[in-house]
């Protein structure tokens, strides 16, 4: 069985392509590679209805299993929108969302997923907790501060995510596991330090809370997004994959079809 994974499509951020273009090119790439299950690791768009519609549309077009976890951008709110926790409930009501709904592939494999959340542990140690909580540095603001209205502290959100994924894993503990998050769970994918601004903003890239998951459970593949890197590596029996498309200005070319194909990572189980 062939699994395809991609993240950080940001279908509403391109100046050159429409969301429908992203749908078409992603479907073409998935079909040409004969993928059986497509996994999307969040940041589809900045609007929960658009993100949900994108998932529904590509699933209908592809006629294969499509599963996702929302990213931080998928929780962004505007005036008149649902609150961020209500948006979480909206996603969890979708059968394609992995949060609270482990997916059993077959007798041997299962897929579990959660957005995860950042716990500030990836920031340079010279920044105090109080300084990080400002979420502003050198004139830049981490936009989740303005666009997400969790009633819970970020570090508590990370802890809740670990508790939820642990509960989900326990439902399929007899399987080999594919874990998908949006937030980075391995510091190899953090922006290398020293860095002019990411010594600070790495605080909002990843979490160390998931370390215990890798220690306790048979995670064979770990998929994540968020940081807009494309890379993969193997460590202690786990293949870590970051298959981000990213913003148009970060692409290597101006060709959406080519960029999606290059971002889409596949493996066989």
MITOR-495856 format. One line per 8 residues: number of its first residue (from 1); their letters; for each residue y, x, z of N, C-alpha, C. Coordinates in nm, 3 decimals, padded with zeros to 5 digits. Last residue first. Layout:
N
NUM = A = Y/X/Z/Y/X/Z/Y/X/Z; ...
This chain:
269
269 = XXXXXXXX = 00.059/00.387/00.272/-00.025/00.376/00.391/-00.160/00.318/00.352; 00.307/00.587/00.114/00.187/00.503/00.104/00.112/00.503/00.237; 00.662/00.570/00.065/00.542/00.636/00.116/00.427/00.536/00.112; 00.996/00.626/-00.058/00.868/00.554/-00.058/00.759/00.638/00.006; 01.341/00.560/-00.049/01.231/00.651/-00.013/01.102/00.572/-00.005; 01.623/00.531/-00.226/01.503/00.455/-00.193/01.385/00.550/-00.172; 01.814/00.704/-00.328/01.814/00.672/-00.185/01.683/00.609/-00.140; 01.766/00.711/-00.599/01.756/00.836/-00.524/01.752/00.812/-00.374
261 = XXXXXXXX = 01.812/00.444/-00.664/01.680/00.503/-00.689/01.661/00.631/-00.609; 02.084/00.426/-00.599/01.985/00.345/-00.527/01.846/00.404/-00.543; 02.192/00.606/-00.786/02.208/00.631/-00.643/02.107/00.551/-00.561; 02.130/00.483/-01.031/02.076/00.615/-01.000/02.082/00.642/-00.850; 02.278/00.246/-01.008/02.134/00.242/-01.031/02.068/00.374/-00.991; 02.544/00.345/-00.981/02.479/00.272/-00.872/02.327/00.272/-00.888; 02.698/00.630/-01.059/02.598/00.541/-01.116/02.519/00.473/-01.004; 02.857/00.837/-00.997/02.921/00.705/-00.996/02.825/00.596/-01.045
253 = XXXXXXXX = 02.699/01.065/-00.762/02.740/01.026/-00.897/02.817/00.895/-00.884; 02.669/01.095/-00.496/02.669/01.218/-00.575/02.711/01.192/-00.719; 02.873/00.902/-00.271/02.765/00.919/-00.367/02.780/01.051/-00.442; 03.090/00.854/-00.113/02.996/00.956/-00.066/02.882/00.982/-00.164; 03.227/00.645/-00.218/03.295/00.775/-00.221/03.203/00.889/-00.175; 03.053/00.432/-00.158/03.065/00.481/-00.295/03.128/00.619/-00.302; 02.865/00.487/00.144/02.983/00.439/00.072/02.990/00.503/-00.067; 02.497/00.466/00.149/02.630/00.507/00.193/02.743/00.450/00.109
245 = XXXXXXXX = 02.214/00.484/00.139/02.294/00.485/00.017/02.436/00.529/00.049; 01.986/00.660/00.346/02.113/00.588/00.332/02.170/00.598/00.191; 01.729/00.708/00.480/01.743/00.680/00.337/01.872/00.606/00.302; 01.574/00.912/00.679/01.709/00.855/00.677/01.745/00.831/00.529; 01.279/00.946/00.860/01.338/00.917/00.729/01.476/00.856/00.747; 01.021/01.136/00.998/01.151/01.076/01.021/01.225/01.065/00.887; 00.691/01.119/01.073/00.782/01.144/00.961/00.910/01.065/00.986; 00.513/01.267/01.338/00.600/01.156/01.296/00.687/01.202/01.178
237 = XXXXXXXX = 00.377/01.495/01.414/00.301/01.384/01.360/00.382/01.263/01.318; 00.583/01.672/01.495/00.479/01.628/01.588/00.411/01.499/01.542; 00.782/01.588/01.230/00.780/01.657/01.358/00.676/01.593/01.448; 00.918/01.604/00.906/00.805/01.569/00.992/00.810/01.652/01.118; 01.200/01.453/00.739/01.126/01.568/00.788/01.013/01.517/00.877; 01.465/01.366/00.515/01.342/01.333/00.587/01.276/01.462/00.631; 01.778/01.223/00.412/01.693/01.336/00.447/01.565/01.283/00.509; 02.097/01.148/00.365/01.966/01.123/00.304/01.880/01.245/00.332
229 = XXXXXXXX = 02.344/01.005/00.583/02.272/01.120/00.530/02.147/01.070/00.458; 02.468/00.795/00.710/02.494/00.816/00.568/02.446/00.951/00.517; 02.413/00.707/00.961/02.490/00.830/00.952/02.525/00.866/00.807; 02.267/00.457/00.929/02.392/00.468/01.005/02.475/00.591/00.973; 01.919/00.469/00.980/02.030/00.478/00.886/02.155/00.525/00.956; 01.559/00.525/00.993/01.689/00.497/01.054/01.798/00.512/00.948; 01.214/00.521/01.065/01.319/00.500/00.965/01.450/00.467/01.037; 00.928/00.689/01.121/01.048/00.642/01.190/01.164/00.640/01.091
221 = XXXXXXXX = 00.579/00.672/01.124/00.700/00.679/01.042/00.816/00.619/01.121; 00.415/00.674/01.348/00.382/00.760/01.235/00.500/00.778/01.140; 00.400/00.651/01.679/00.496/00.626/01.572/00.467/00.724/01.458; 00.221/00.563/01.917/00.186/00.634/01.793/00.278/00.597/01.677; 00.411/00.615/02.226/00.345/00.531/02.126/00.322/00.607/01.995; 00.544/00.785/02.406/00.442/00.692/02.457/00.357/00.626/02.349; 00.733/00.943/02.280/00.641/01.006/02.373/00.522/00.916/02.406; 00.881/00.760/02.139/00.803/00.858/02.064/00.700/00.928/02.153
213 = XXXXXXXX = 00.999/00.630/02.357/00.914/00.555/02.264/00.823/00.650/02.186; 01.160/00.820/02.476/01.041/00.773/02.550/00.946/00.695/02.460; 01.369/00.838/02.297/01.278/00.951/02.313/01.148/00.908/02.380; 01.551/00.633/02.294/01.425/00.611/02.222/01.327/00.728/02.234; 01.777/00.730/02.418/01.692/00.638/02.493/01.557/00.616/02.425; 01.951/00.872/02.274/01.837/00.947/02.326/01.740/00.856/02.400; 02.114/00.764/01.976/02.072/00.738/02.114/01.954/00.828/02.149; 02.406/00.804/01.757/02.266/00.798/01.797/02.243/00.769/01.943
205 = XXXXXXXX = 02.680/00.766/01.698/02.583/00.782/01.590/02.441/00.755/01.639; 02.876/00.785/01.882/02.849/00.651/01.830/02.749/00.654/01.713; 02.909/01.051/01.937/02.877/00.962/02.049/02.830/00.826/02.001; 03.011/01.166/01.715/02.865/01.163/01.726/02.820/01.075/01.843; 03.283/01.180/01.764/03.230/01.055/01.708/03.077/01.053/01.697; 03.319/01.448/01.873/03.348/01.327/01.950/03.273/01.206/01.895; 03.233/01.605/01.675/03.199/01.648/01.810/03.220/01.530/01.905; 03.355/01.491/01.458/03.227/01.435/01.500/03.171/01.499/01.626
197 = XXXXXXXX = 03.592/01.630/01.402/03.601/01.499/01.468/03.466/01.448/01.520; 03.519/01.898/01.336/03.655/01.865/01.378/03.664/01.731/01.451; 03.226/02.030/01.480/03.286/01.955/01.372/03.420/01.903/01.422; 02.964/02.264/01.564/03.095/02.202/01.585/03.150/02.136/01.459; 02.732/01.999/01.481/02.847/02.048/01.555/02.848/02.201/01.553; 02.620/01.783/01.225/02.610/01.912/01.293/02.742/01.950/01.361; 02.568/01.446/01.295/02.654/01.539/01.221/02.653/01.674/01.294; 02.217/01.370/01.343/02.357/01.368/01.386/02.437/01.466/01.300
189 = XXXXXXXX = 01.958/01.413/01.272/02.039/01.336/01.179/02.184/01.318/01.227; 01.843/01.542/01.481/01.852/01.616/01.355/01.940/01.544/01.253; 01.820/01.360/01.689/01.948/01.429/01.673/01.954/01.523/01.554; 01.696/01.043/01.630/01.661/01.186/01.633/01.786/01.265/01.601; 01.789/00.791/01.596/01.708/00.816/01.715/01.652/00.959/01.719; 02.069/00.612/01.484/01.991/00.734/01.476/01.916/00.758/01.608; 02.050/00.261/01.428/02.110/00.373/01.499/02.014/00.492/01.494; 01.849/00.103/01.312/01.968/00.140/01.236/02.031/00.263/01.298
181 = XXXXXXXX = 01.491/00.152/01.293/01.615/00.124/01.365/01.731/00.141/01.269; 01.149/00.104/01.269/01.276/00.104/01.196/01.390/00.068/01.290; 00.830/00.246/01.274/00.945/00.204/01.354/01.071/00.212/01.270; 00.503/00.184/01.225/00.624/00.219/01.151/00.740/00.161/01.231; 00.200/00.276/01.388/00.330/00.209/01.388/00.430/00.272/01.292; -00.134/00.164/01.410/-00.044/00.273/01.373/00.092/00.210/01.344; -00.221/-00.067/01.678/-00.196/-00.030/01.538/-00.125/00.106/01.528; -00.235/-00.163/01.930/-00.360/-00.111/01.874/-00.343/-00.060/01.731
173 = XXXXXXXX = 00.005/-00.279/01.992/-00.021/-00.145/02.044/-00.149/-00.082/01.990; 00.152/-00.501/01.937/00.074/-00.440/01.827/00.031/-00.299/01.865; 00.288/-00.573/02.162/00.216/-00.678/02.090/00.124/-00.623/01.982; 00.421/-00.345/02.233/00.305/-00.383/02.313/00.225/-00.496/02.249; 00.638/-00.348/02.062/00.529/-00.255/02.037/00.403/-00.296/02.112; 00.800/-00.539/02.191/00.745/-00.566/02.057/00.626/-00.476/02.027; 00.863/-00.404/02.428/00.795/-00.534/02.433/00.729/-00.566/02.299; 01.003/-00.191/02.314/00.882/-00.167/02.393/00.799/-00.294/02.402
165 = XXXXXXXX = 01.218/-00.320/02.205/01.123/-00.256/02.114/00.994/-00.224/02.187; 01.346/-00.409/02.441/01.297/-00.505/02.342/01.192/-00.441/02.251; 01.411/-00.168/02.568/01.325/-00.265/02.636/01.265/-00.365/02.537; 01.581/-00.059/02.378/01.456/00.009/02.411/01.359/-00.086/02.479; 01.792/-00.246/02.389/01.718/-00.225/02.264/01.583/-00.159/02.290; 01.884/-00.207/02.648/01.825/-00.337/02.611/01.742/-00.323/02.484; 01.991/00.051/02.620/01.879/00.027/02.711/01.808/-00.104/02.679; 02.201/-00.003/02.446/02.096/00.088/02.407/01.971/00.068/02.493
157 = XXXXXXXX = 02.355/-00.171/02.607/02.297/-00.224/02.484/02.184/-00.134/02.433; 02.437/00.013/02.797/02.345/-00.094/02.839/02.280/-00.157/02.717; 02.610/00.159/02.643/02.491/00.226/02.696/02.389/00.124/02.748; 02.810/-00.036/02.583/02.729/00.026/02.479/02.601/00.086/02.534; 02.822/-00.325/02.797/02.856/-00.186/02.769/02.761/-00.127/02.666; 02.869/-00.655/02.671/02.785/-00.560/02.744/02.827/-00.419/02.703; 02.956/-00.842/02.500/03.003/-00.855/02.638/02.935/-00.754/02.730; 03.059/-00.730/02.179/02.953/-00.739/02.279/03.014/-00.757/02.417
149 = XXXXXXXX = 03.221/-00.764/01.943/03.264/-00.812/02.075/03.146/-00.833/02.169; 03.341/-00.560/01.685/03.223/-00.612/01.756/03.264/-00.648/01.898; 03.582/-00.459/01.587/03.513/-00.560/01.509/03.386/-00.618/01.573; 03.698/-00.255/01.735/03.783/-00.365/01.693/03.704/-00.484/01.638; 03.485/-00.086/01.784/03.575/-00.121/01.895/03.658/-00.244/01.863; 03.387/-00.029/01.538/03.312/-00.125/01.621/03.396/-00.172/01.739; 03.552/00.176/01.446/03.587/00.038/01.414/03.503/-00.067/01.486; 03.697/00.427/01.617/03.564/00.379/01.581/03.574/00.228/01.567
141 = XXXXXXXX = 03.998/00.553/01.488/03.935/00.459/01.580/03.797/00.423/01.529; 04.197/00.852/01.477/04.095/00.765/01.418/04.032/00.677/01.526; 04.366/01.031/01.602/04.425/00.927/01.517/04.326/00.832/01.454; 04.184/01.185/01.758/04.266/01.245/01.652/04.313/01.138/01.553; 04.001/00.905/01.855/04.010/01.051/01.860/04.086/01.100/01.737; 03.855/00.642/02.042/03.964/00.688/01.957/03.976/00.839/01.971; 03.699/00.534/02.242/03.655/00.522/02.103/03.768/00.553/02.004; 03.709/00.527/02.514/03.831/00.491/02.441/03.802/00.468/02.293
133 = XXXXXXXX = 03.469/00.627/02.599/03.486/00.482/02.600/03.614/00.436/02.532; 03.515/00.901/02.602/03.436/00.842/02.494/03.458/00.692/02.486; 03.659/00.926/02.842/03.722/00.963/02.715/03.647/00.900/02.598; 03.470/00.847/03.031/03.595/00.771/03.019/03.664/00.801/02.886; 03.280/01.048/03.002/03.246/00.909/02.970/03.372/00.827/02.948; 03.434/01.341/02.851/03.391/01.260/02.964/03.354/01.120/02.917; 03.339/01.599/02.644/03.405/01.470/02.651/03.348/01.388/02.766; 03.179/01.821/02.642/03.313/01.838/02.698/03.389/01.705/02.709
125 = XXXXXXXX = 02.943/01.771/02.512/02.947/01.749/02.657/03.086/01.766/02.718; 02.966/01.587/02.213/02.981/01.714/02.281/03.004/01.689/02.430; 02.737/01.309/02.177/02.871/01.368/02.177/02.869/01.505/02.245; 02.496/01.188/02.208/02.507/01.285/02.100/02.646/01.350/02.094; 02.507/00.994/02.403/02.444/01.121/02.439/02.458/01.227/02.330; 02.600/00.738/02.363/02.700/00.843/02.382/02.639/00.983/02.402; 02.420/00.552/02.277/02.432/00.569/02.423/02.525/00.684/02.461; 02.404/00.299/02.028/02.441/00.434/02.068/02.465/00.441/02.219
117 = XXXXXXXX = 02.107/00.103/01.970/02.251/00.115/01.991/02.282/00.254/02.045; 01.881/-00.094/01.765/01.913/00.016/01.855/02.062/00.013/01.885; 01.785/-00.287/01.591/01.908/-00.215/01.556/01.920/-00.087/01.636; 01.434/-00.260/01.545/01.547/-00.301/01.628/01.670/-00.226/01.580; 01.084/-00.315/01.469/01.221/-00.275/01.441/01.323/-00.331/01.536; 00.758/-00.234/01.346/00.845/-00.286/01.451/00.987/-00.238/01.424; 00.463/-00.291/01.170/00.602/-00.248/01.159/00.682/-00.314/01.271; 00.125/-00.166/01.164/00.224/-00.268/01.198/00.363/-00.205/01.189
109 = XXXXXXXX = -00.214/-00.108/01.045/-00.071/-00.077/01.052/00.013/-00.197/01.096; -00.483/-00.199/01.038/-00.453/-00.063/01.082/-00.306/-00.039/01.114; -00.512/-00.449/00.936/-00.585/-00.418/01.058/-00.545/-00.284/01.118; -00.170/-00.490/00.825/-00.314/-00.507/00.807/-00.383/-00.469/00.938; 00.090/-00.545/00.915/00.064/-00.518/00.774/-00.082/-00.546/00.742; 00.266/-00.740/01.126/00.134/-00.680/01.110/00.104/-00.668/00.961; 00.575/-00.700/01.262/00.507/-00.742/01.140/00.375/-00.668/01.128; 00.737/-00.832/01.551/00.660/-00.726/01.486/00.585/-00.781/01.365
101 = XXXXXXXX = 01.003/-00.962/01.642/00.900/-01.015/01.551/00.827/-00.900/01.482; 01.217/-00.859/01.776/01.136/-00.958/01.846/01.022/-01.014/01.764; 01.354/-00.781/01.473/01.382/-00.781/01.617/01.305/-00.895/01.684; 01.314/-00.804/01.199/01.207/-00.748/01.280/01.231/-00.757/01.430; 01.378/-01.070/00.980/01.434/-00.980/01.081/01.324/-00.933/01.176; 01.264/-01.263/00.824/01.266/-01.127/00.770/01.317/-01.024/00.872; 01.304/-01.504/00.945/01.169/-01.448/00.951/01.163/-01.305/00.899; 01.586/-01.547/01.148/01.535/-01.522/01.013/01.397/-01.458/01.023
93 = XXXXXXXX = 01.669/-01.547/01.405/01.609/-01.671/01.357/01.552/-01.657/01.216; 01.798/-01.309/01.428/01.665/-01.318/01.488/01.593/-01.448/01.449; 02.048/-01.370/01.311/01.953/-01.281/01.243/01.811/-01.299/01.296; 02.148/-01.542/01.512/02.138/-01.587/01.373/02.036/-01.502/01.296; 02.160/-01.373/01.733/02.069/-01.488/01.735/02.044/-01.540/01.593; 02.364/-01.203/01.637/02.231/-01.150/01.666/02.128/-01.262/01.668; 02.572/-01.384/01.632/02.525/-01.330/01.506/02.386/-01.268/01.524; 02.605/-01.416/01.903/02.561/-01.532/01.825/02.510/-01.487/01.688
85 = XXXXXXXX = 02.703/-01.164/01.964/02.572/-01.204/02.018/02.518/-01.328/01.947; 02.951/-01.178/01.826/02.849/-01.082/01.786/02.711/-01.118/01.840; 03.054/-01.516/01.749/03.059/-01.396/01.831/02.941/-01.306/01.794; 03.131/-01.633/01.416/03.052/-01.636/01.537/03.079/-01.510/01.619; 03.477/-01.631/01.300/03.334/-01.604/01.292/03.263/-01.636/01.422; 03.745/-01.658/01.347/03.672/-01.778/01.311/03.523/-01.759/01.297; 03.822/-01.335/01.242/03.874/-01.457/01.304/03.796/-01.578/01.254; 03.515/-01.148/01.217/03.654/-01.175/01.181/03.697/-01.304/01.251
77 = XXXXXXXX = 03.279/-00.897/01.315/03.332/-01.032/01.317/03.477/-01.033/01.268; 02.980/-00.714/01.252/03.126/-00.721/01.256/03.173/-00.866/01.244; 02.712/-00.682/01.226/02.757/-00.758/01.343/02.910/-00.773/01.348; 02.676/-00.516/01.016/02.626/-00.653/01.000/02.664/-00.742/01.117; 02.756/-00.273/01.119/02.848/-00.346/01.030/02.804/-00.491/01.011; 02.524/-00.196/01.262/02.647/-00.230/01.335/02.745/-00.308/01.246; 02.250/-00.368/01.095/02.323/-00.251/01.141/02.449/-00.292/01.214; 01.944/-00.555/01.138/02.089/-00.546/01.114/02.146/-00.416/01.165
69 = XXXXXXXX = 01.643/-00.476/00.973/01.713/-00.483/01.101/01.862/-00.478/01.069; 01.403/-00.642/00.757/01.526/-00.567/00.785/01.557/-00.567/00.934; 01.174/-00.688/00.483/01.204/-00.690/00.626/01.328/-00.606/00.652; 00.996/-00.852/00.240/01.122/-00.782/00.265/01.155/-00.799/00.413; 00.713/-00.875/00.041/00.762/-00.876/00.179/00.888/-00.792/00.189; 00.800/-01.013/-00.282/00.723/-00.924/-00.196/00.776/-00.941/-00.054; 00.964/-01.129/-00.475/00.836/-01.192/-00.440/00.742/-01.094/-00.371; 01.211/-01.060/-00.577/01.103/-00.961/-00.579/00.966/-01.022/-00.555
61 = XXXXXXXX = 01.372/-01.288/-00.548/01.358/-01.222/-00.679/01.237/-01.130/-00.685; 01.347/-01.346/-00.276/01.311/-01.446/-00.377/01.287/-01.382/-00.512; 01.448/-01.110/-00.167/01.310/-01.151/-00.138/01.261/-01.252/-00.241; 01.708/-01.114/-00.257/01.619/-01.012/-00.311/01.473/-01.045/-00.280; 01.804/-01.345/-00.116/01.805/-01.338/-00.262/01.707/-01.235/-00.314; 01.778/-01.284/00.157/01.710/-01.401/00.100/01.698/-01.390/-00.051; 01.947/-01.059/00.174/01.805/-01.049/00.208/01.727/-01.163/00.143; 02.193/-01.179/00.103/02.138/-01.068/00.024/01.988/-01.054/00.049
53 = XXXXXXXX = 02.231/-01.359/00.309/02.208/-01.410/00.174/02.149/-01.303/00.084; 02.278/-01.183/00.523/02.161/-01.271/00.525/02.128/-01.323/00.385; 02.520/-01.066/00.437/02.401/-00.984/00.462/02.275/-01.069/00.457; 02.687/-01.290/00.426/02.661/-01.215/00.304/02.535/-01.129/00.320; 02.688/-01.360/00.696/02.637/-01.455/00.597/02.604/-01.386/00.465; 02.801/-01.136/00.822/02.663/-01.173/00.851/02.606/-01.270/00.749; 02.969/-00.874/00.668/02.971/-01.018/00.694/02.829/-01.068/00.710; 02.966/-00.623/00.566/03.052/-00.645/00.682/03.059/-00.792/00.721
45 = XXXXXXXX = 02.622/-00.537/00.478/02.761/-00.570/00.448/02.840/-00.584/00.578; 02.406/-00.381/00.561/02.403/-00.444/00.430/02.545/-00.477/00.386; 02.323/-00.229/00.789/02.451/-00.212/00.722/02.443/-00.257/00.577; 01.956/-00.177/00.781/02.087/-00.220/00.829/02.206/-00.177/00.748; 01.720/-00.081/00.656/01.755/-00.040/00.792/01.902/-00.064/00.826; 01.474/-00.255/00.496/01.617/-00.224/00.490/01.668/-00.201/00.631; 01.174/-00.226/00.320/01.237/-00.224/00.451/01.382/-00.180/00.436; 00.938/-00.386/00.121/01.070/-00.324/00.124/01.129/-00.338/00.263
37 = XXXXXXXX = 00.613/-00.345/00.007/00.695/-00.390/00.119/00.826/-00.314/00.115; 00.532/-00.252/-00.246/00.470/-00.371/-00.189/00.550/-00.431/-00.073; 00.665/-00.122/-00.548/00.668/-00.125/-00.401/00.612/-00.258/-00.352; 00.687/-00.017/-00.811/00.571/-00.096/-00.767/00.556/-00.094/-00.614; 00.906/00.094/-00.920/00.824/00.182/-00.837/00.703/00.110/-00.776; 01.023/-00.118/-01.046/00.978/-00.007/-01.129/00.888/00.089/-01.051; 01.092/-00.280/-00.824/00.988/-00.324/-00.919/00.934/-00.208/-01.002; 01.293/-00.126/-00.704/01.174/-00.164/-00.629/01.060/-00.202/-00.723
29 = XXXXXXXX = 01.481/-00.114/-00.913/01.421/00.008/-00.861/01.292/-00.021/-00.786; 01.547/-00.385/-00.947/01.493/-00.308/-01.060/01.420/-00.183/-01.010; 01.654/-00.445/-00.694/01.533/-00.512/-00.740/01.467/-00.435/-00.854; 01.882/-00.280/-00.703/01.780/-00.259/-00.601/01.648/-00.323/-00.644; 02.022/-00.390/-00.919/01.973/-00.252/-00.928/01.868/-00.223/-00.822; 02.073/-00.655/-00.829/02.002/-00.629/-00.953/01.941/-00.489/-00.955; 02.216/-00.619/-00.586/02.091/-00.696/-00.591/02.008/-00.656/-00.713; 02.440/-00.480/-00.679/02.349/-00.416/-00.583/02.214/-00.488/-00.583
21 = XXXXXXXX = 02.551/-00.678/-00.840/02.507/-00.552/-00.901/02.409/-00.480/-00.809; 02.621/-00.864/-00.646/02.517/-00.899/-00.743/02.465/-00.775/-00.817; 02.834/-00.735/-00.520/02.707/-00.753/-00.448/02.591/-00.789/-00.541; 02.973/-00.517/-00.781/02.970/-00.640/-00.702/02.840/-00.646/-00.620; 03.139/-00.200/-00.819/03.022/-00.286/-00.831/03.031/-00.407/-00.738; 03.377/-00.066/-00.766/03.326/-00.067/-00.904/03.217/-00.171/-00.924; 03.435/-00.054/-00.508/03.544/-00.097/-00.594/03.495/-00.117/-00.738; 03.221/-00.151/-00.239/03.240/-00.082/-00.366/03.359/-00.139/-00.443
13 = XXXXXXXX = 03.165/-00.297/-00.016/03.262/-00.189/-00.002/03.293/-00.118/-00.133; 02.960/-00.478/-00.002/03.096/-00.531/-00.016/03.203/-00.424/-00.005; 02.723/-00.345/00.048/02.739/-00.410/-00.082/02.879/-00.467/-00.106; 02.599/-00.136/00.207/02.742/-00.167/00.207/02.785/-00.232/00.076; 02.355/-00.006/00.252/02.392/-00.045/00.115/02.541/-00.075/00.103; 02.200/00.121/00.461/02.345/00.138/00.443/02.389/00.113/00.299; 01.873/00.212/00.334/01.967/00.172/00.438/02.111/00.185/00.389; 01.524/00.176/00.255/01.662/00.210/00.217/01.755/00.157/00.326
5 = XXXXX = 01.185/00.218/00.157/01.285/00.205/00.263/01.422/00.249/00.212; 00.869/00.089/00.063/00.999/00.142/00.021/01.101/00.118/00.131; 00.522/00.148/00.062/00.638/00.102/00.139/00.764/00.168/00.082; 00.222/00.052/-00.083/00.341/00.134/-00.098/00.460/00.070/-00.026; -00.120/00.085/00.000/00.000/00.000/00.000/00.125/00.088/00.000
